[in-house]
Amino acid sequence: MTWSDQQIRAWEALDLGPRWQRRTTESAVVEPVDWDQLRHQVASCKACALWQSRKQTVFGSGTESARWAIIGEAPGAEEDLQGEAFVGMAGQLLDQMLLSMGWHRSRDVFIANVLKCRPPGNRNPSPEEALACAHHLEAQLLRLRPKALLIMGRVAAQHLLGHEASIASLRGKTQHVRMGRATQMLEVPALVTYHPAYLLRNLDDKAKAWEDLQRFAELLAAHQCLP
């Protein structure tokens, strides 16, 4: 059956699902072809107002061949200056945490944030900003296809898990992050822990974060993510 342009416009105007699309001779590109294209899309993004105040976007850090990933909430001042995820004092603490487990950020893990631009004053991302930026992180994870995720901080956990909950209620339990569609569907086991910036202000919770790292190492071993 061949539809006229008028019929197609009428169907779209009804806003009913499922939305069937005609096949064309050219395949629609669902995902960026490679990491370079992903980087270009992030660097040129103006999906929310944060592009007006950023010094540069923060794509991510680590290795793009990692079998697992760390996800935080948003870049801070140092990240905005350097264009790297998790630097400054929080980044130094994260590096120490990784090294304590025998891991190294440049060799073992891909590190990214929910937001790719710094919110002014390091405030929490708004729901609108997180939604506008969501497709970047989704594309990164669909490209990486990690076997496990370590989610750092309440904001990142709420975004990736799709519901509001405290870190205390999420810690120690394997969560599942789901994204993508059809053949690109991805479901990843995840653990939630404190953000390093939080630990710098709450030293007593470092022991809990160490427990979380031990549990995460067990999760990685179960999914054959460790050498």
N, C-alpha and C positions, 0 to 999 in steps of 0.2 A: 504494500500500500504506500502510495506517495502522497505526502501532505504538502499543501500549499503553504507559503509563508504566512498567510492570514490565519490558517488553521493552527499553525505552530504558535503564533502569538496569542491566539485565543486560549489554547491549552495552558500556556505559561501563565496567563492572566488569572486562571482559575486557582492556581497555586495548590494543586492537588497532587498527591503522590500515589504510586511511585512515578518519578519523572523519567520517562523513557527518552532516550536520545537516539537520533538517527545515526547510522554508521556512515562515515564519510571515507573518502579515499585516503585522507590523511589522519593518522592516529593522533588523538588528543594526548598531550603530554600531561600525565597526572603528577609525576614527581620530577624535580630537577634531575638532569642527567648525571651530574657528578657533584663533588664537594665544592668545586670552584663556582659552579652556578649557584649553589646554596649560599656561599659566602657573598656573592654579588647581590642576591636577593635580600639578604640581611642588611648589607651595607647601604643599600639604596632604599630601604623601607621607610615609608611615611604613613603607615597604617594608623598611627595614633599621634597625639601631639608631642610625645617625648622626643621626636626627631629634632624639634626646634631647640631643645636645650642640651642635647647630647654633644659631647666632643667627638665621640666615635662610637660605633656599635661594638658590642662584645659578642663575637660569634661563639667562642668556646675555646677550650684548651685541651692539651693532652694529645692522644693518638686517635686518629680516625679509623684505626683497625682494631680498637679495643673490643673486648668481649663483654664489658660492663661499663656503666656510666654513673656519674654523680650529677645530680640535678639540684641546683639552688634556686633562689627566687629572683634576684635581679642584681645587676652590677652596682657596685658602690663607687666612691669617688676615685679610688686608685684604678679600678677596672675601667672606668670611663676614660682615664688619662692614658692607660697603657693598651687598652683594647684586648685585655686578657681576662679570662674568668678566674675568680678566686685568687687575687693577689693582695698586697697589703698585709696587715697583721692577721686578718682572718685567713688569707691564703697561706701565710707562713704556718699558722696552726694546722691548717688542713694538710700541708706537706708533712708536718711532724706526725700527724695521725696516720697518714699513709705509710710513712717510713717505718713507724712502729710495727706495722703489719707486714713489712717487707715489700711494699708497693711503691711505685714511683709514678708521678702524674704524667711524665712525658712518655712512659713506656707501657703502662698497664691500663689506663683509664681515659675515657673521654669525659670532659667536665663542661657543663653548660648551665645556663639559667633559663627560667621561664620567660623572663624579659631579656631582650637584647640591648635595651637602652636603660640608662640610669634614671630612676625617678628623682626629681629634685629633692635635695635634703635627705636622700636615702630613705624616704618614706616607703611604706608598703605599696606594692602595685595595686592599682584599682582593678576591679573586675573587668572593666572595659578595656584597660590596657592589656591585661592578661589574655583576654579574648582576642584582641587585635593581633597579638604576637604569637598566639598558640600554634598557628600553622608552621612557623619557623622551627619550633622545637619538635613538632610532630614530624616534619620532613627530615630533621636531623636523626631522630630515633628510628624512623622507617629506613633511612639509608644505613645507619649503623647496625640495626637489628641486634641490640644487646641481649645477653642472656639474663642479666639482672640489673637492677637499679638501686642505688643508695640515694634516698631523697633527704635533703638537708633543709630543715626548717618547716614551720607550719604553713607558710604561704605556698611553698612549692608542693607540699603534701596535699593541701586543699585543691590546688589546681589540677594536679595529676590524678588524684583519686576521685575528684568530683563531688566531695562532700566536706563539710566543716567538722573538724575534730581536733582535739588537742594532741600535742606530741606525746603526752603521757599516756593517752588512750591508744595511740598507734604503735608505740615502741614495742619491740619484741614479737610482733606478729607479722607474718608474711602477708603483704598486700599484693594486689595485682593491678597493673596499669594497662589499660586497653586503649588502642587507637588504631586509626586507619579504617579501610573499608574493603570488603570483598577479598580479593587475592592479596591485598596489601595489609590485611589485618595483622596486628601485632599485640600480643599479650605477654607482659613481662613481670616476673615476680620481683617484689621490691620490699625493702626495709626502710623505715623512717627513723631519722635521728636528728639531733640538734644541729643547728647551723653553727659553724665555727665562730661567727660574730657573736652569737648568743653565749657561747661557752667562754668567750673572753670577758663577758660581763657576769657570768655565773659559774665561777670556778668549781663550785661543789658538784656541778652536773657533769664534769669531765669524766668521772668514774662511770656514770651511766653511758656516756658516749663510747667509752672503751668497751663496755659490755655489748653495745650495739655493733661495734666493729667486729667483735668476736663472733657474734651471730651472723653478721654479713659474710665473714670468711667461710663459715659453714655453708651458707647459701651458695656462695661461689663454688665451693668444692662440690656441692651436690649437683650443680649444673656444669661442672667441668670447665670453669672459667679460670682456674689457676693452673700455672704450668706444672 
